[in-house]
Structure formats: structure tokens, C-alpha cells
Amino acid sequence: MEAAVVPKEVWTFSAGKPVKGGAAIAHGRVYVGDEAGVVHAVDLEKGLERWSFKTEAAVEATPLVLGKRLFVGSNDGKLYALDAESGEALWSYLTDDKIIGGPNTCKNPDGTADWIIFGSYDSKLHCVDAATGKVMWTFQTDNYINGTPALLPGGEVIFGGCDSMLRIVSVADGTQARQIEAEAYVASSVAVAEDGKAYVGHYGNVVIGMDPKEASILWKYRARQFPYLSSAAVTNARVVIGGGDKRLHCIERATGKPAWEFATRGKVDGSPVVCADTVVFGSMDGRLYGVALEDGVERWAYDLGSPVAASPAVSEGWIIVGTEDGIVHGLKTSSKTP
């Protein structure tokens, strides 16, 4: 996405109920859930619904596509495995409370099978076999788990929760290897850089830079007395994260020092996406923004007409994002400035 590239709305799809979770883009389709508990598969090019699947409660979690299967958690406490082509239910796995964070995937220790790892409000991290839904292990924490667990080098995952701990757990058997005290609720997903360093914001109004291998905190960034519900986007040099102070924050990854801020008129609870030299994100002010990664200068803003709590999904020039009025917006980049 170059400096002059701006998005143009190609289609809208009405889910009918608020869309709070991000979308997954795969197989020429958009997969997204809504507050009525419906998972929608929408044609990427035309915005037409191909199938829908009804769960028993709201779907706030971002779906995961793995091969020909779609995995999505629901507030009914179940993780569903669906056929991505037809929407047919293949299996479901029941936890003891709602699932609002997206699942992640990894290989089993000998590399012969795919596993799905996700958290639940039952305070457990769950690992199940992708093919069958059979439980491989669970790990008990002391409070709700909101975010998506992130993979670390060396066969580990890192995640936070409402017990104010960041935990590093072995993928092989679900045992805890290390932990880092966050000192406040963690409602988002941890972002892991290529070098294994990790970054997360929390309810204590702080963004933390960490070394999970050493279980140490490298720096703390504090701007104002507002929490961070957004998950960070990480580049080689920068950490970009939305804040409850209605701003997008860009932090120097090496030092934790501020690089720039971009002010909106609403909270930025969704997660930003870095597309080459542009950061794309939504705000509760109803706008989708594109700002320069280098200096935070606005490149474009698109008024979606309703608050944006969801994180945008970006793929091959498409930007897909849902809004509080139940509309999923399909935007495509063009090389002309507005």
C-alpha cells in the first residue's frame, strides 16, 4: 500500500447485528461473526453471502482458517470447526464459559498433526486436535482469558488474562515454563516480533515490551490514564497500538519511547494493521484511517457511519471491517488520491 493509495468502498454486507470481531479472509471469501451468534461467509469480490452458521450466543472472536476448515469461538462456550466451503459443522468443543478471543494454530510436537489453541472465560487455555476436536491439554489460570495466544520460538505460546499475568506455556504438554507479572488485566493479544520479543497493552494504562525467553520486562510506555484494549502491530522498529485515550500510539520498539501519536474522536480499541508504510485502523468515531507509519500523518480517512470496535482484515488490496450497526464493509485500494 503506497502513500497515494486510498481505499474505495466496493460493497457492504448487512449482518443485521453489531460486528465486534475481526474477519478472516481466505478462499476468496470473508468469514465474520456477529452479535446474533451468526458466522457469515461472504464472497470477497461481490459481498454476497455464500452461507451462514448459527451458534447459540454472540460471536465476538475472529475466525481462523486452516486449510479447508474454519475455526471460530462463540459466547456459547463452544469452539466450532466448520467446512469453509459449505459451512457444515464438523465438530464442536465445549468449554465452561464464553470464548471471545480468536484461536491460533500450531503443529503437534512431532509435526504430524495440527492443533488449535485458544482461551476461554472458564480461565483455561485449551489445546484441541484440529481434525477431531479431541482435547490435547488444558492449562488453568486464575481468571478470564480474552486474547489470542501468540506463538513463540521454541514451541511455546504466550498469552495474558484478567489474572494480570502473562504466561509462557509449552505447546507440547500445556505446562507453564515462565510468567511475567503485568500488574493489571490483559484484555488483548500479545504481539510477538520476529526476534521473539513481545508487546502488549493492559488496563493499567501501560504498554509493555518484554523478553519472554528471560521472563523480563524491557520497558513500559505510559501516555495517559486510559487502558489499552487494542492488540499491537509490530514492525522491525516500531510498535503501534490503539488506546482508550482516542489515539493511535507509535512506540520505538528498542527503547519504549514515543515516536508519534494520532488523535481520533473516539476510542481505538480495535487492533491496527501495518500495510507496507501505512497503518490501517478503525476508531469508535466511525472512521477507518490510514496513517503514515513513519510520522503518523493522515493519508486518508473513510467515514463508515458507525463506531468501529473490530480490527480490520487486509489481504491483496482489500480492507474488510465490520461496524456496530452490523455492516461489513469491503474496501479496495486504488491509486488515485481523493
C-alpha positions as a printed Julia matrix, in Angstrom:
338×3 Matrix{Float64}:
   0.0     0.0    0.0
   1.81    3.15  -1.2
   1.4     6.68   0.05
  -1.09    7.67  -2.64
  -3.2     4.54  -2.38
  -6.63    5.17  -0.89
  -9.48    2.71  -0.39
 -12.81    2.86  -2.15
 -15.86    1.03  -0.87
 -16.79   -1.77  -3.3
 -19.59   -3.42  -1.32
 -21.37   -3.61   2.0
 -22.93   -6.66   3.61
 -25.57   -6.36   6.31
 -25.08   -8.89   9.08
 -28.03   -7.34  10.9
 -26.36   -7.21  14.31
 -23.19   -5.47  15.56
 -19.86   -6.85  14.34
 -17.26   -6.6   17.11
 -14.74   -9.19  15.93
 -12.3    -9.16  13.06
 -12.81  -11.03   9.79
 -10.74  -13.82   8.25
 -10.06  -13.69   4.5
  -9.36  -16.95   2.63
 -10.54  -18.94  -0.38
 -11.99  -15.78  -1.97
 -14.3   -15.32   1.0
 -14.71  -13.22   4.11
 -15.6   -15.08   7.31
 -17.02  -12.99  10.16
 -19.31  -13.35  13.19
 -21.95  -11.05  14.66
 -23.72  -10.32  17.94
 -26.65  -12.56  16.96
 -24.25  -15.52  17.01
 -24.18  -15.99  13.26
 -21.0   -16.79  11.33
 -21.2   -15.43   7.78
 -19.23  -16.49   4.72
 -19.3   -13.63   2.21
 -17.89  -13.52  -1.32
 -14.79  -11.31  -1.25
 -15.31   -9.78  -4.7
 -19.06   -9.17  -4.57
 -20.09   -9.04  -0.92
 -22.78  -11.7   -1.34
 -23.42  -14.22   1.41
 -22.45  -17.8    0.49
 -23.54  -19.46   3.71
 -24.24  -18.75   7.36
 -23.97  -20.82  10.52
 -25.88  -20.07  13.73
 -24.28  -20.54  17.13
 -26.14  -20.2   20.43
 -24.72  -16.81  21.52
 -22.82  -13.8   20.19
 -19.67  -14.35  18.13
 -17.04  -11.75  19.07
 -14.0   -13.89  18.24
 -12.09  -13.54  14.99
 -12.29  -16.8   13.0
  -9.27  -18.85  11.93
  -8.98  -20.56   8.55
  -6.73  -23.61   8.37
  -6.79  -25.47   5.09
 -10.41  -26.19   4.22
 -11.64  -25.68   7.76
 -12.89  -22.66   9.67
 -12.5   -22.46  13.44
 -14.48  -19.94  15.47
 -15.34  -19.47  19.13
 -18.71  -18.31  20.41
 -20.04  -16.81  23.62
 -21.99  -20.07  23.97
 -18.67  -21.55  25.16
 -18.04  -23.68  22.1
 -15.25  -23.74  19.55
 -16.75  -24.76  16.22
 -14.97  -26.44  13.32
 -16.83  -25.75  10.07
 -16.28  -26.73   6.47
 -15.03  -23.46   4.96
 -16.69  -24.21   1.62
 -20.17  -25.25   2.78
 -20.48  -24.08   6.39
 -21.26  -27.62   7.54
 -20.44  -28.25  11.2
 -17.65  -30.83  11.53
 -17.32  -30.82  15.31
 -17.64  -28.56  18.34
 -15.71  -28.47  21.6
 -17.39  -27.18  24.75
 -15.63  -25.07  27.38
 -17.2   -23.86  30.63
 -17.7   -20.22  29.57
 -17.63  -17.86  26.6
 -14.83  -17.65  24.03
 -14.2   -14.1   22.83
 -10.6   -14.44  21.63
  -9.63  -15.92  18.29
  -7.9   -19.32  18.11
  -4.34  -19.91  16.92
  -2.8   -22.97  15.32
   0.45  -24.89  15.61
   1.82  -28.32  14.8
   1.94  -31.07  17.4
   5.43  -31.89  18.75
   6.3   -34.41  16.03
   4.83  -32.26  13.24
   2.22  -34.8   12.13
  -0.98  -33.0   13.13
  -2.44  -29.53  13.52
  -3.53  -28.3   16.92
  -5.82  -25.39  17.8
  -5.03  -23.31  20.89
  -7.46  -20.78  22.4
  -8.55  -19.22  25.67
 -11.93  -19.1   27.38
 -13.7   -17.23  30.16
 -13.5   -20.53  32.06
  -9.96  -19.3   32.88
  -8.34  -22.1   30.87
  -6.14  -22.24  27.8
  -7.36  -25.14  25.66
  -5.49  -27.17  23.06
  -7.5   -29.46  20.76
  -6.78  -31.57  17.7
  -7.84  -29.67  14.56
  -9.13  -32.77  12.8
 -11.24  -34.23  15.59
 -11.75  -31.61  18.33
 -10.24  -34.01  20.86
  -8.66  -32.21  23.8
  -4.86  -32.48  23.95
  -4.41  -30.48  27.14
  -5.77  -27.57  29.16
  -3.92  -25.05  31.3
  -5.66  -23.45  34.3
  -5.18  -19.75  35.07
  -6.78  -17.58  37.75
  -9.18  -15.5   35.63
 -10.7   -14.88  32.18
  -8.62  -15.18  29.02
  -9.61  -12.64  26.36
  -6.93  -12.62  23.67
  -5.49  -14.96  21.1
  -2.43  -16.92  22.29
   0.7   -16.0   20.34
   3.36  -18.46  19.21
   6.92  -18.04  20.45
  10.11  -19.59  19.08
  10.95  -22.92  20.67
   7.48  -24.45  20.83
   5.83  -22.11  23.31
   2.83  -19.78  23.43
   2.39  -16.53  25.34
  -0.91  -15.05  26.5
  -2.35  -12.73  29.11
  -5.55  -12.66  31.09
  -7.61  -11.0   33.76
  -5.39  -12.53  36.45
  -2.86   -9.83  35.46
  -0.28  -12.42  34.45
   1.47  -13.07  31.14
   2.12  -16.77  30.89
   4.51  -18.72  28.68
   3.28  -22.27  28.19
   4.75  -25.28  26.38
   2.8   -26.27  23.27
   3.78  -29.91  23.72
   2.05  -30.55  27.05
   0.49  -27.3   28.31
   2.85  -26.85  31.26
   3.89  -23.35  32.28
   7.51  -22.52  31.58
   7.66  -18.92  32.83
   5.45  -15.99  33.77
   5.65  -12.2   33.77
   3.62  -10.03  36.11
   1.63   -7.47  34.11
   0.2    -5.79  37.24
  -3.18   -5.2   35.52
  -5.82   -7.02  33.47
  -4.69   -8.0   29.97
  -7.67   -7.92  27.61
  -5.78   -8.13  24.3
  -3.44  -10.46  22.45
   0.32  -10.35  22.84
   2.2    -9.32  19.68
   5.45  -11.2   19.04
   8.21   -9.82  16.81
  10.5   -11.94  14.62
  13.26  -11.75  17.21
  10.97  -13.25  19.88
  10.42  -10.03  21.83
   6.77   -9.41  22.77
   4.47   -6.43  23.34
   1.1    -5.9   25.0
  -1.04   -3.11  26.47
  -3.29   -3.5   29.51
  -5.88   -1.99  31.83
  -3.17   -0.37  33.93
  -2.76    2.25  31.17
   0.62    0.85  30.16
   2.18   -0.84  27.11
   4.89   -3.36  27.99
   7.88   -4.51  25.98
   9.02   -7.97  27.11
  11.63  -10.64  26.59
   9.59  -13.87  27.06
  12.72  -16.02  26.96
  14.09  -14.26  30.02
  10.62  -13.55  31.5
  11.69   -9.93  31.85
  10.13   -6.54  31.15
  12.29   -4.4   28.84
  10.3    -1.17  29.06
   6.97    0.37  29.99
   5.22    3.05  27.94
   2.63    5.28  29.59
   0.9     8.19  27.88
  -2.36    8.95  29.74
  -4.66    7.39  32.31
  -6.58    5.28  29.79
  -6.43    1.5   29.25
  -5.24   -0.35  26.15
  -7.7    -2.92  24.78
  -6.11   -2.95  21.31
  -3.55   -5.56  20.32
  -0.34   -4.11  18.94
   1.08   -4.3   15.43
   4.86   -4.77  15.37
   7.45   -3.88  12.74
  11.24   -4.07  12.83
  11.49   -0.72  14.58
   8.03    0.22  15.82
   5.11   -0.91  17.99
   1.73    0.57  17.01
  -1.28    0.28  19.33
  -4.68    1.88  19.84
  -5.66    3.44  23.15
  -8.71    4.3   25.21
  -7.46    7.92  25.04
  -8.8     8.08  21.44
  -5.32    7.9   19.97
  -3.14    5.59  17.96
   0.28    5.35  19.6
   3.54    4.57  17.81
   6.39    3.49  20.08
  10.07    2.92  19.34
  10.49   -0.83  19.74
  14.07   -0.7   21.02
  13.53    1.89  23.76
   9.81    2.18  24.52
  10.0     5.92  23.75
   7.11    7.62  21.9
   7.55    8.09  18.15
   4.21    9.8   17.43
   0.5     9.89  18.3
  -2.51   10.23  16.02
  -5.69   11.61  17.57
  -9.2    10.45  16.6
 -12.58   11.41  18.05
 -13.28    8.03  19.65
 -11.58    5.18  21.48
  -9.28    2.96  19.41
 -10.0    -0.49  20.85
  -9.5    -2.49  17.64
  -6.06   -3.55  16.51
  -4.12   -1.69  13.8
  -2.69   -3.39  10.72
   0.56   -2.28   9.1
   0.43   -2.4    5.28
   3.89   -1.53   3.94
   4.3     2.1    5.08
   0.68    2.74   6.1
  -1.13    1.85   9.34
  -4.82    0.98   8.87
  -7.16    1.07  11.87
 -10.69    1.88  12.94
 -11.99    4.17  15.68
 -15.17    4.39  17.69
 -15.63    7.76  15.95
 -16.91    5.73  12.98
 -13.92    6.22  10.73
 -11.36    3.93   9.16
  -7.97    5.62   8.97
  -4.77    5.21   7.03
  -1.78    7.0    8.57
   1.9     7.04   7.64
   3.97    4.61   9.7
   6.94    6.96   9.58
   5.39   10.07  11.14
   1.69    9.44  11.85
   0.45   11.86   9.2
  -3.07   11.09   7.97
  -3.12    9.73   4.42
  -6.84    9.08   4.26
  -9.92    8.66   6.41
 -13.12    6.88   5.41
 -16.36    7.58   7.25
 -18.14    4.25   7.83
 -21.04    5.88   9.64
 -20.91    3.72  12.76
 -18.39    3.02  15.57
 -15.62    0.55  14.74
 -14.67   -1.83  17.56
 -13.37   -4.53  15.22
  -9.9    -4.86  13.8
  -9.63   -4.51  10.0
  -8.58   -7.52   7.92
  -6.27   -6.77   5.0
  -5.47   -9.02   2.04
  -4.36   -8.36  -1.55
  -5.59   -4.78  -1.65
  -8.82   -5.48   0.22
  -9.68   -3.97   3.61
 -12.58   -5.67   5.39
 -14.06   -4.28   8.59
 -17.34   -4.61  10.47
 -19.12   -1.88  12.41
 -21.5    -1.51  15.34
 -24.52   -1.09  13.03
 -24.0    -4.62  11.69
 -22.49   -3.65   8.35
 -19.4    -5.37   6.95
 -17.53   -3.01   4.61
 -15.44   -4.26   1.7
 -12.97   -1.62   0.54
 -10.4    -1.95  -2.22
  -7.38    0.25  -2.76
  -6.98    2.4   -5.85
  -4.0     4.53  -6.86
  -5.93    7.8   -7.07
  -5.99   10.29  -4.25
  -9.39   11.61  -3.14
